[in-house]
């Protein structure tokens, strides 16, 4: 009975220690939001990411590797304190010594990086392969990271950053860098993953992309971009070639999908014939396109429902009208948009999608 109780206690202690270890190295979004991360705890030692992005990553990855090397020894030391009888076991005897060797190696490696003024760190070595010395490359990346015109995606444990000249993948223990002028992207696969939006779990497309450099000294690496952010990602890398040999379909954004559905519904609605000799100004929304929509009640009787007949002349193009309609909906419940209504952007009369007609000339 006593042996069984000790085994249960060891199991729960091991489980708790494993959860704490994962929490330290790969903190969940809730912990990052609350500031409960190693980066925030040791912010004075790590420095400012905004002022020195590369230097921050050098210290951060070294810290994470050091913590990971100390965790096994901490586990066996904890077992020795709470369960002294386990010291006699074969597992604990050799596990403690092996974990101590790993901890000493981790400390020695961190000291080695620090003593070499970071020149021996894998990130510094990688930057040196791009030429001009790793410190000059780091200075360029630091300068571009401080600008606001950059793409950033992902959480603290796996971020993708695209600046004017560089593509960077930030991992827990490593950082990969590729110069955009030497880069080629290959779309590998796409998968649906669960993503929390407030209190609701939604399915989000995740695209796996292999980054290949024409610089043979730089190894390939994988990045993962949400499908809804792919358009912004590509706009940051307009001259980087993309190969899609696997035929990966990029998911449209929510507003793009709604725009397609809005257009499809309007094309099924009754058209509005423009009176002869009627001149139309530019669309009030974009000030570029010619107005091609007219609102008039078609969904029910004249006094039925909340929709009302709109007396405004055509002043909006279909694309802007769809965007206006979407902007007046509950953004947390996109599934209700198709059946909802919105106020006319001019007279505020309520209308639904059935009340939007295309304008045709007489």
C-alpha positions in Angstrom: 0.0 0.0 0.0 2.8 2.4 0.9 4.6 1.6 -2.4 1.5 2.3 -4.4 1.0 5.6 -2.6 4.6 6.6 -3.3 4.2 5.7 -7.0 1.0 7.8 -7.3 2.8 10.7 -5.6 5.8 10.4 -8.0 3.4 10.3 -10.9 1.6 13.5 -9.9 4.9 15.2 -9.1 6.3 14.2 -12.5 3.1 15.4 -14.2 3.2 18.7 -12.4 6.9 19.3 -13.1 6.3 18.5 -16.8 3.5 21.1 -17.0 5.6 23.7 -15.3 8.5 23.0 -17.7 6.3 23.4 -20.7 4.8 26.5 -19.2 8.3 28.0 -18.9 9.5 27.1 -22.4 6.3 27.3 -24.4 3.9 29.5 -22.5 0.3 29.5 -23.7 -1.4 32.6 -25.0 -3.0 33.3 -21.7 0.3 33.3 -19.9 1.9 35.6 -22.5 -1.1 38.0 -22.2 -0.6 38.1 -18.4 3.2 38.6 -18.8 4.1 35.3 -17.1 7.0 34.4 -19.4 10.8 34.0 -19.0 11.2 37.0 -21.3 9.3 39.3 -18.9 10.9 37.8 -15.8 14.4 38.4 -17.1 13.7 41.5 -19.2 16.6 43.4 -17.6 19.1 40.8 -18.7 17.6 40.3 -22.2 17.4 44.0 -23.1 15.0 45.7 -25.4 13.8 43.8 -28.5 12.8 47.1 -30.2 16.2 48.6 -29.8 18.3 45.5 -30.5 16.3 42.7 -32.1 19.2 40.4 -32.9 21.0 40.9 -29.6 17.7 40.2 -27.8 17.3 36.9 -29.7 20.9 35.9 -29.0 20.3 36.3 -25.2 16.7 34.8 -25.3 17.6 31.6 -27.2 20.7 31.2 -24.9 18.5 31.6 -21.8 15.9 29.1 -23.1 18.6 26.5 -23.9 20.1 27.0 -20.5 16.7 26.6 -18.7 16.0 23.5 -20.8 19.3 22.0 -19.8 18.7 22.6 -16.1 15.1 21.2 -16.0 16.1 17.5 -16.0 18.5 18.0 -13.1 15.8 20.0 -11.2 13.4 17.1 -11.7 15.7 14.4 -10.2 16.8 16.8 -7.4 13.1 17.3 -6.6 12.5 13.6 -6.5 15.4 13.2 -4.0 13.9 15.7 -1.7 10.3 14.5 -1.7 11.0 10.8 -2.1 14.4 9.9 -0.5 13.8 6.2 -1.0 13.9 6.6 -4.8 17.7 7.4 -4.5 18.4 3.7 -4.4 16.7 3.0 -7.8 18.7 2.4 -11.0 16.7 5.0 -12.8 17.3 7.8 -10.3 21.0 6.9 -9.8 21.9 7.2 -13.5 19.3 9.8 -14.3 20.6 12.2 -11.7 24.2 11.9 -13.0 23.2 12.2 -16.6 21.0 15.3 -15.9 23.8 16.8 -14.0 26.1 16.4 -17.0 23.5 18.0 -19.3 23.1 20.9 -16.9 26.9 21.5 -16.7 27.1 21.3 -20.5 24.3 23.8 -20.8 26.0 26.2 -18.4 29.3 25.8 -20.2 27.7 26.4 -23.6 26.0 29.6 -22.4 29.3 30.9 -20.9 31.1 30.0 -24.2 28.6 32.1 -26.2 28.9 35.0 -23.7 32.7 34.9 -23.6 33.0 35.0 -27.4 30.9 38.1 -27.3 28.1 36.1 -29.0 30.2 35.4 -32.2 30.0 31.7 -31.6 26.2 31.6 -31.2 24.4 29.7 -34.0 22.4 32.9 -34.9 25.6 35.0 -35.2 27.2 32.2 -37.3 24.1 32.1 -39.6 24.1 35.9 -40.0 27.8 35.8 -40.9 26.9 33.5 -43.9 25.1 36.4 -45.5 28.3 38.3 -45.8 29.6 41.7 -44.5 30.2 40.3 -41.0 27.4 39.2 -38.7 27.3 42.5 -36.7 26.7 44.5 -39.9 23.9 42.2 -40.9 22.5 42.4 -37.4 22.6 46.2 -37.5 20.6 46.1 -40.8 18.0 43.7 -39.3 17.7 45.8 -36.1 17.1 49.0 -38.2 14.4 47.4 -40.3 12.7 45.8 -37.3 12.2 49.2 -35.7 10.2 50.3 -38.8 6.4 50.0 -38.7 6.2 48.7 -42.3 6.9 45.0 -41.5 4.8 41.8 -41.4 4.5 39.9 -38.1 2.5 36.7 -37.5 2.3 34.1 -34.8 2.7 34.0 -31.1 5.8 34.3 -29.0 6.8 30.7 -29.5 6.8 30.7 -33.3 6.8 34.1 -34.9 7.3 35.0 -38.6 8.7 38.5 -39.3 9.2 40.0 -42.8 11.0 43.3 -43.0 12.1 45.2 -46.1 15.0 42.9 -46.8 14.8 39.9 -44.4 12.5 37.0 -43.6 12.9 35.8 -40.0 11.5 32.8 -38.1 11.7 33.1 -34.3 11.5 29.8 -32.5 11.9 28.8 -28.8 15.6 27.7 -29.1 16.6 29.1 -32.5 16.2 31.9 -35.1 16.3 31.4 -38.8 17.1 34.2 -41.2 16.9 34.5 -45.0 17.7 37.5 -47.2 14.7 38.3 -49.4 16.8 38.8 -52.5 18.0 35.2 -52.1 14.7 33.7 -51.1 12.2 31.4 -52.8 9.0 30.2 -51.1 7.3 26.9 -51.8 3.8 26.2 -50.6 3.8 22.7 -49.1 0.4 22.0 -47.4 -2.5 23.7 -45.7 -4.4 22.4 -42.7 -7.4 23.5 -40.6 -6.4 24.3 -37.0 -8.5 25.3 -34.1 -8.1 29.0 -33.1 -9.7 30.8 -30.2 -11.5 34.1 -31.0 -12.7 35.4 -27.7 -14.9 32.6 -26.2 -15.4 30.9 -29.6 -13.2 28.2 -31.2 -13.0 28.6 -34.9 -11.3 26.7 -37.7 -8.4 28.6 -39.3 -6.4 27.6 -42.3 -2.6 27.2 -41.6 -0.3 27.2 -44.6 3.1 25.4 -44.4 5.8 27.2 -46.5 9.3 26.1 -47.1 11.8 28.9 -47.3 14.8 28.2 -49.6 17.8 30.4 -50.1 20.0 30.6 -53.2 22.8 31.0 -50.7 23.9 27.4 -50.2 25.3 28.2 -46.8 21.8 29.0 -45.5 19.7 25.9 -44.6 16.0 25.6 -45.6 13.4 26.2 -42.9 9.6 26.0 -42.6 7.3 28.8 -41.7 3.5 28.6 -41.0 1.2 31.5 -42.0 -2.6 31.7 -41.3 -4.5 31.7 -44.6 -6.2 34.9 -43.7 -2.9 36.6 -43.3 -1.3 35.3 -46.5 -2.3 38.3 -48.6 -0.6 40.7 -46.2 2.4 38.4 -46.1 2.7 38.4 -49.9 2.3 42.2 -50.0 5.4 42.5 -47.8 7.4 40.2 -50.2 6.2 41.3 -53.7 9.4 40.3 -55.5 10.0 36.9 -53.8 9.0 34.0 -56.1 6.4 31.6 -54.8 6.1 28.0 -56.1 2.7 26.2 -55.6 3.4 22.8 -57.1 1.0 21.1 -54.7 -1.9 23.2 -55.6 -2.5 24.7 -52.2 -5.7 26.8 -52.1 -5.4 30.0 -50.1 -8.5 30.7 -48.0 -10.1 34.0 -48.6 -10.5 36.5 -45.7 -13.9 36.7 -44.0 -14.7 40.0 -45.8 -13.6 38.6 -49.2 -15.9 35.6 -48.7 -18.8 37.8 -47.7 -18.2 40.1 -50.7 -18.5 37.1 -53.0 -21.7 36.0 -51.3 -23.1 39.5 -51.3 -22.3 39.8 -55.1 -23.9 36.4 -55.8 -27.1 37.4 -53.9 -27.4 40.9 -55.6 -27.0 39.2 -59.1 -30.1 37.2 -58.2 -32.1 40.2 -57.1 -34.3 42.3 -59.5 -32.3 44.9 -61.4 -33.0 48.7 -61.3 -33.4 50.4 -64.6 -31.8 53.8 -64.6 -34.1 56.6 -66.0 -32.9 58.0 -69.4 -30.4 60.9 -69.4 -29.5 60.3 -65.8 -25.9 61.2 -65.0 -24.1 59.5 -62.0 -21.2 60.9 -60.0 -18.4 58.8 -58.6 -19.1 56.3 -55.8 -19.2 58.1 -52.4 -17.2 55.2 -50.9 -14.2 54.9 -53.1 -14.5 58.0 -55.2 -13.3 56.0 -58.2 -15.9 53.5 -59.5 -19.3 54.5 -61.0 -22.3 53.8 -58.7 -24.0 50.6 -59.8 -26.4 49.8 -56.9 -29.8 51.0 -55.9 -31.7 50.2 -52.7 -35.4 49.6 -52.8 -37.5 47.2 -50.7 -38.0 43.8 -52.2 -37.8 41.5 -49.2 -41.5 41.8 -48.0 -44.5 44.1 -48.1 -44.1 47.8 -47.9 -44.8 48.0 -44.2 -43.6 44.5 -43.2 -40.3 43.9 -41.3 -37.7 46.5 -40.4 -36.6 47.2 -43.9 -37.9 50.4 -45.5 -38.0 51.8 -49.0 -34.9 54.0 -49.8 -35.5 57.1 -51.9 -31.8 57.8 -52.5 -30.4 57.9 -56.1 -27.6 55.4 -57.0 -24.5 56.7 -55.2 -22.5 53.6 -54.2 -20.7 50.9 -56.1 -21.4 47.3 -55.2 -18.1 46.6 -53.6 -18.4 49.6 -51.3 -22.0 48.8 -50.5 -20.9 45.3 -49.5 -18.1 46.7 -47.3 -20.5 49.2 -45.7 -23.1 46.4 -45.0 -20.4 44.2 -43.4 -19.1 47.1 -41.2 -22.5 47.5 -39.7 -22.7 43.9 -38.5 -21.7 42.2 -35.3 -18.1 41.3 -36.0 -18.2 38.5 -33.4 -21.0 36.7 -35.2 -20.3 36.6 -39.0 -22.7 33.7 -39.4 -25.6 36.2 -38.9 -24.5 38.7 -41.6 -26.4 37.2 -44.5 -29.7 37.4 -42.7 -29.1 40.8 -41.1 -29.8 44.3 -42.2 -28.0 47.7 -42.2 -28.9 51.3 -42.5 -28.5 53.1 -45.8 -25.3 55.1 -45.7 -27.2 58.2 -46.8 -30.7 58.3 -45.4 -30.4 55.5 -42.8 -33.4 53.5 -44.0 -32.9 49.9 -43.1 -32.2 47.4 -45.9 -31.2 43.8 -46.2 -29.3 41.9 -49.0 -32.5 41.2 -50.9 -33.1 45.0 -51.2 -29.9 45.7 -53.2 -30.2 45.9 -56.9 -27.8 46.3 -59.7 -28.2 49.4 -61.9 -28.7 48.9 -65.6 -29.1 51.6 -68.3 -32.4 52.0 -70.0 
